Amino acid sequence: MLKKTFLSVFLLLLLSSCAQQPSRLNKVLLATSWSIQQQQIVALNNWQLTGKIAIFTPTERHSFNIHWQQFENDLQISLTTFLGISVLKINKTALLTTVIDAQGKTYTAPNADVLIYSLSRLDIPVELLQQWIKGNPVQANYRLNKNNQVAQLKQKNVSPNSWSIRYSDYQTLTGIALPYKLELQRKDVRLKFAIEQWKILP
Protein backbone atom coordinates (compact mmCIF):
# COMPACT_ATOMS: atom_id res chain seq x y z
CA MET A 1 0.00 0.00 0.00
CA LEU A 2 2.84 2.35 0.91
CA LYS A 3 4.56 1.56 -2.39
CA LYS A 4 1.38 2.27 -4.35
CA THR A 5 0.87 5.58 -2.50
CA PHE A 6 4.48 6.62 -3.13
CA LEU A 7 4.10 5.82 -6.85
CA SER A 8 0.90 7.87 -7.05
CA VAL A 9 2.53 10.86 -5.34
CA PHE A 10 5.61 10.57 -7.59
CA LEU A 11 3.49 10.54 -10.74
CA LEU A 12 1.47 13.50 -9.45
CA LEU A 13 4.65 15.49 -8.81
CA LEU A 14 6.07 14.53 -12.20
CA LEU A 15 2.92 15.64 -14.01
CA SER A 16 2.84 18.83 -11.97
CA SER A 17 6.46 19.56 -12.91
CA CYS A 18 5.79 18.94 -16.60
CA ALA A 19 2.75 21.21 -16.45
CA GLN A 20 4.94 24.06 -15.24
CA GLN A 21 7.49 23.73 -18.06
CA PRO A 22 5.63 24.07 -21.41
CA SER A 23 6.49 27.70 -22.05
CA ARG A 24 10.19 27.03 -21.59
CA LEU A 25 9.99 23.87 -23.68
CA ASN A 26 8.09 25.67 -26.43
CA LYS A 27 10.75 28.40 -26.53
CA VAL A 28 13.48 25.78 -26.94
CA LEU A 29 11.56 23.99 -29.70
CA LEU A 30 10.80 27.32 -31.40
CA ALA A 31 14.46 28.36 -31.37
CA THR A 32 15.58 24.97 -32.65
CA SER A 33 12.99 24.92 -35.44
CA TRP A 34 13.83 28.48 -36.55
CA SER A 35 17.56 27.70 -36.43
CA ILE A 36 17.05 24.78 -38.80
CA GLN A 37 14.82 26.84 -41.08
CA GLN A 38 17.34 29.68 -41.24
CA GLN A 39 20.19 27.26 -42.01
CA GLN A 40 18.18 25.98 -44.98
CA ILE A 41 17.56 29.51 -46.24
CA VAL A 42 21.20 30.55 -45.87
CA ALA A 43 22.32 27.44 -47.76
CA LEU A 44 19.96 28.29 -50.64
CA ASN A 45 22.32 30.23 -52.93
CA ASN A 46 21.14 29.32 -56.45
CA TRP A 47 17.50 30.05 -57.20
CA GLN A 48 15.10 31.99 -59.36
CA LEU A 49 11.67 33.50 -58.89
CA THR A 50 8.99 34.93 -61.13
CA GLY A 51 6.05 37.08 -60.13
CA LYS A 52 4.91 40.66 -59.91
CA ILE A 53 6.20 43.76 -58.17
CA ALA A 54 4.26 46.94 -57.46
CA ILE A 55 6.11 50.16 -56.59
CA PHE A 56 4.30 52.95 -54.75
CA THR A 57 5.65 56.47 -54.18
CA PRO A 58 3.77 59.64 -53.19
CA THR A 59 3.40 60.63 -56.85
CA GLU A 60 3.60 57.37 -58.81
CA ARG A 61 2.41 53.79 -58.89
CA HIS A 62 3.87 51.13 -61.17
CA SER A 63 3.36 47.38 -61.59
CA PHE A 64 5.73 45.05 -63.44
CA ASN A 65 6.49 41.43 -64.03
CA ILE A 66 9.70 40.41 -62.28
CA HIS A 67 12.13 37.62 -63.07
CA TRP A 68 14.99 37.20 -60.60
CA GLN A 69 17.83 34.71 -61.00
CA GLN A 70 20.48 34.31 -58.31
CA PHE A 71 23.80 32.40 -58.41
CA GLU A 72 25.70 32.85 -55.14
CA ASN A 73 26.24 36.66 -54.99
CA ASP A 74 25.58 37.27 -58.69
CA LEU A 75 22.10 38.18 -59.79
CA GLN A 76 20.01 39.08 -62.81
CA ILE A 77 16.74 40.95 -62.37
CA SER A 78 14.42 41.73 -65.25
CA LEU A 79 11.34 43.94 -65.05
CA THR A 80 8.82 43.90 -67.90
CA THR A 81 5.38 45.35 -68.52
CA PHE A 82 2.36 43.08 -68.69
CA LEU A 83 2.80 43.16 -72.47
CA GLY A 84 6.34 41.80 -72.10
CA ILE A 85 8.16 45.05 -72.90
CA SER A 86 11.47 45.38 -71.07
CA VAL A 87 11.58 48.18 -68.50
CA LEU A 88 14.76 47.47 -66.56
CA LYS A 89 17.51 44.88 -66.42
CA ILE A 90 19.98 44.57 -63.55
CA ASN A 91 23.06 42.37 -63.77
CA LYS A 92 25.16 42.26 -60.61
CA THR A 93 28.45 40.49 -59.93
CA ALA A 94 30.86 40.83 -57.02
CA LEU A 95 32.74 43.56 -58.90
CA LEU A 96 30.21 45.41 -61.03
CA THR A 97 26.53 46.20 -61.42
CA THR A 98 25.07 46.96 -64.85
CA VAL A 99 21.63 48.50 -65.41
CA ILE A 100 19.93 48.68 -68.81
CA ASP A 101 16.90 50.96 -68.96
CA ALA A 102 13.84 50.93 -71.20
CA GLN A 103 15.68 52.91 -73.91
CA GLY A 104 18.53 50.43 -73.99
CA LYS A 105 21.00 52.76 -72.26
CA THR A 106 23.60 51.03 -70.11
CA TYR A 107 24.89 52.27 -66.75
CA THR A 108 27.52 50.66 -64.54
CA ALA A 109 28.85 51.10 -61.01
CA PRO A 110 30.48 48.90 -58.36
CA ASN A 111 27.54 49.21 -55.92
CA ALA A 112 24.04 48.14 -56.94
CA ASP A 113 22.19 50.23 -54.33
CA VAL A 114 24.07 53.43 -55.25
CA LEU A 115 23.58 52.90 -58.97
CA ILE A 116 19.83 52.32 -58.71
CA TYR A 117 19.42 55.36 -56.48
CA SER A 118 21.37 57.56 -58.90
CA LEU A 119 19.07 56.50 -61.74
CA SER A 120 15.70 56.38 -59.99
CA ARG A 121 16.08 58.26 -56.70
CA LEU A 122 14.64 55.13 -55.08
CA ASP A 123 16.72 53.85 -52.18
CA ILE A 124 16.18 50.12 -52.80
CA PRO A 125 18.40 47.80 -50.71
CA VAL A 126 19.35 45.33 -53.44
CA GLU A 127 22.26 43.89 -51.44
CA LEU A 128 20.11 43.03 -48.41
CA LEU A 129 17.09 42.12 -50.49
CA GLN A 130 18.99 39.10 -51.80
CA GLN A 131 18.49 37.59 -48.34
CA TRP A 132 15.26 39.29 -47.27
CA ILE A 133 13.41 38.00 -50.33
CA LYS A 134 14.10 34.46 -49.04
CA GLY A 135 12.87 35.29 -45.54
CA ASN A 136 16.35 35.56 -44.00
CA PRO A 137 16.42 38.62 -41.69
CA VAL A 138 20.08 39.63 -42.00
CA GLN A 139 20.96 42.99 -40.43
CA ALA A 140 17.42 43.27 -39.11
CA ASN A 141 15.32 42.83 -36.01
CA TYR A 142 12.53 40.36 -36.66
CA ARG A 143 9.46 38.58 -35.33
CA LEU A 144 8.46 35.00 -36.15
CA ASN A 145 4.98 33.66 -36.84
CA LYS A 146 3.54 30.49 -35.30
CA ASN A 147 5.22 28.40 -38.03
CA ASN A 148 8.72 29.67 -37.18
CA GLN A 149 8.87 31.84 -40.29
CA VAL A 150 9.74 35.54 -40.34
CA ALA A 151 6.52 37.52 -40.10
CA GLN A 152 8.09 40.99 -39.87
CA LEU A 153 11.54 42.52 -39.92
CA LYS A 154 12.98 45.99 -39.51
CA GLN A 155 16.39 46.99 -40.81
CA LYS A 156 18.96 47.76 -38.11
CA ASN A 157 21.06 50.90 -37.68
CA VAL A 158 19.50 53.07 -40.40
CA SER A 159 17.12 54.99 -38.17
CA PRO A 160 14.85 56.78 -38.83
CA ASN A 161 14.73 55.65 -42.46
CA SER A 162 14.91 51.90 -41.98
CA TRP A 163 13.20 49.48 -44.32
CA SER A 164 10.58 47.22 -42.78
CA ILE A 165 9.03 44.12 -44.32
CA ARG A 166 5.78 42.30 -43.65
CA TYR A 167 5.51 38.70 -44.88
CA SER A 168 1.97 37.44 -45.41
CA ASP A 169 2.32 34.11 -47.20
CA TYR A 170 4.77 31.21 -47.29
CA GLN A 171 4.80 27.97 -49.24
CA THR A 172 7.13 24.99 -48.96
CA LEU A 173 9.43 23.99 -51.80
CA THR A 174 11.51 20.82 -51.34
CA GLY A 175 11.23 21.18 -47.59
CA ILE A 176 12.12 24.90 -47.45
CA ALA A 177 9.48 27.49 -46.52
CA LEU A 178 9.81 30.48 -48.89
CA PRO A 179 7.86 33.76 -49.00
CA TYR A 180 5.26 34.29 -51.70
CA LYS A 181 3.87 37.63 -50.56
CA LEU A 182 5.84 40.40 -48.90
CA GLU A 183 5.68 44.17 -48.61
CA LEU A 184 8.66 46.46 -48.05
CA GLN A 185 8.16 49.96 -46.72
CA ARG A 186 10.46 52.88 -46.05
CA LYS A 187 8.93 56.24 -45.24
CA ASP A 188 6.56 56.90 -48.16
CA VAL A 189 7.89 54.21 -50.55
CA ARG A 190 6.38 50.73 -50.74
CA LEU A 191 7.36 47.66 -52.75
CA LYS A 192 4.90 44.77 -52.92
CA PHE A 193 6.02 41.37 -54.19
CA ALA A 194 3.58 38.69 -55.29
CA ILE A 195 5.76 35.72 -56.15
CA GLU A 196 4.19 33.14 -58.42
CA GLN A 197 6.99 30.59 -58.59
CA TRP A 198 10.24 29.76 -56.85
CA LYS A 199 12.72 27.41 -58.48
CA ILE A 200 15.84 25.98 -56.84
CA LEU A 201 18.75 25.85 -59.28
CA PRO A 202 21.65 23.37 -59.22
Steps between C-alpha positions, in 0.01 A plus 500: 500500500784735591672421170182571304449831685861604437462420128180705480663799671808471275288497185298796629818699564642404161185611319492819704862573406433438131196727515719785621755467218314534165586863436870433546480184291310680225766773490773238459308321224424833330866604503612161372241495221584856389873422512449208263277706272752784484785258423299372203438853374864604537612189311264585212736694271382409148136573425260694284157651547232643276206715600386858522629810674306818571685822587319779684635852557312817599463599134520174304381142492646234272449125458737267315576138441821398675743221421786458747784251460765460769832309490690545827554881515434561130152591390291590198173687544268578212192721520248496215156645438198273483544508122854364537682825420831533683511780757818429694775241514747469787808280478710489816829323568741534791688773312247685287132579461354576157156654444330518160197728485194497276684698229785252492747733673760327715629624836763339721633544853663280765206531744150393398315709761688820408451447128125442526459804723695720258270394216163488675538688829356187662708372790446127438722268709595253227791356700285414803198409292690198369450349846177670607315371194569146629377583850848527654507806731866601469588836657146528632290456810221253435193322633400142418152366431356183654668291227850627585515717189587870495178698524657847523845653495644847541841600370757577770710814543344717228262692723273679434488387137518125548329258266238274654345190346175318567473140377146374447535167321745210491503176305733202528730400216708183546472536875589872514236759593533799263305828489240553230361834614697777666484877529798729556450850633730792567347836581263566208633231261349152481598193299254211483612160373256232390718203414343242273780245483825417674748265337812357664791487256790252506 
